[in-house]
Amino acid sequence: MNIEKDPSKVTTIVFFGRTGSGKSSLANMIAGKKVFDIGDSLESKTCEAEMEIVPWRFDPSKKIKLVDNPGFADNMPEMTNQ
């Protein structure tokens, strides 16, 4: 059985937050490697939801689905820095 198609074998973590809050950095830390691009400013680097399935570094027989999302208010530039 393909572990990526069996939802009981995959733990999903979804990251939400404001632009520049470190969602992608946290996802990379949990993955134990760089799987999502990160920016170095308050401009959004993530333009649409991105997903990666990685082995859990403490138990490689388990998988984690990491879902990185754009920052809140990215579609409303006038609210991004409020």
N, C-alpha and C positions, 0 to 999 in steps of 0.2 A: 504494500500500500504506500502511495506517495504521501509522505508526511505533510507536504505543503497543501495537499487537498483534504486532509483530515483535520477539521477545525479543533478536535479534542486534543490534538498534538501540538497546537500552535497557540501561544499566548500573544494577544494583540495589545500593543501600547500605542495610544494615539496622543500626539502632542498638539496642544492648543495654547495660544498666548499672543501677546502683542509682538509686533515687529521688533527685532533686536533683543528679545528676552532670553535667547539661548536655547530655543527648542531643538534646532538642528545639532548644536553642540552636545546637548544632553543625550539626544538619540545616538550620536556617534560614540559617546562615552559608554552608554549601555551596550552598544554593539561591540565595543572593544576595538573598533577600527573606523576609518572614515568611510561612511556610506552616504552621507548627505553633505552637499556644499554648504559652507558657512560664509557669512559676510563679516566685514569688519566695520560696518556703519549701521545707521538706523534705516537704510534702504533695504527692502525685502530682497533676499536672495532666492527664497522659495516662492515661485509664482503659482504653483498648483500643487495639490496633494501628491506626495511621493511615498512609495512603500517599498520596504526591503524586508526580506525574511532572512534572518541570521541565526546561527547556532547560539544558544545561551552559553556564555563563556564559562560558567560554573558547572554546567552539565551539558556538554555538546550533543547529547542524545535528544535534548529538547530544543525547540525552535521558538524564536520570538519574531513576530511581525511588528515592525516599527513603521508608523504612519506619521510623516512629517507634514504639517499644514502651513499655508501662508499665515502671516500674522493677522490678528484682528484689525479691522479698519483699513486693510491694504487696498480695498476697492473704493475707499473714501479718503483720499489723500488729506483733505482738510481736517480729518480726525486723528491721523496717525500719531501726532506728537502731543495730543491733549491728554 
